Amino acid sequence: MNGEKDFCQIFEANIPTLKTSILEAFNNYESKGGYKVIWEEFEDVIDEPLQKFLKSNFTSSLDVIKNKSKSSFPDWKVLCEGKIFAIDVKSGEDKMDPWYDMGRLDTFEEKHIKHYEQEYYITVKWKKEKKKIKVVDIYIEPFYKSVGYDAKSKGVKFRPYDGKLRPKSWNDFTTRKSYWETKKDFLKGLSLSKKYRRNKFLSEWSKDMTSDEIEVILKKSPKIKS
């Protein structure tokens, strides 16, 4: 194998097989803790078929580390020929578009891009049937293909008040629509949204400032003029 390129090629070429095995694992799934903690249960159900998939498709040099903390990222770290790959489970109820966290605009490059060669999301779509939870479908793809689009910034979708990235709609998942076909495309969208959010904040804050206060800020931060 040759690091990132070969790992990604093999993993992505075999996603249909992985999806089938994970859906089979969910056939006998019954939530024990209710919908508030099902995301933790989803990780446990997915663990066995994912581990088998990785071991059967890659060389013995592959090392898979399951995260012991349910709330930490990623759920699995895969070490392959000195490279680190991340696999994380996301989920959402079928009656509303998913709204899970995907990292922050201002720290994504530092905490994700620079640290992992590639990240993959296993997104679980579920629904409530009486008192039971049923898995409707799952979607497996590189993280950037799961990120939504923000029309105002023409960049990645994000939650305005804290800048956390948000996913695309269920319809986009179902139709396999992606707004960012490559990591390079995603980084361009990330940059556009970061710039839009900064400018919006500056514009809003300046409304309550005097001309003297604005002048002081411009002197201290000459980059704002550019």
Secondary structure as UniProt FT lines:
FT   HELIX           3..13
FT   HELIX           15..25
FT   TURN            26..28
FT   TURN            35..36
FT   HELIX           38..57
FT   TURN            60..61
FT   STRAND          63..66
FT   TURN            70..71
FT   STRAND          76..80
FT   TURN            81..82
FT   STRAND          83..93
FT   TURN            94..95
FT   TURN            105..107
FT   HELIX           109..113
FT   TURN            114..115
FT   STRAND          118..129
FT   TURN            130..131
FT   STRAND          132..142
FT   HELIX           143..146
FT   STRAND          149..150
FT   TURN            151..154
FT   STRAND          155..156
FT   TURN            160..162
FT   STRAND          164..165
FT   HELIX           170..174
FT   TURN            175..176
FT   HELIX           183..206
FT   TURN            207..208
FT   HELIX           211..220
FT   HELIX           222..225
//
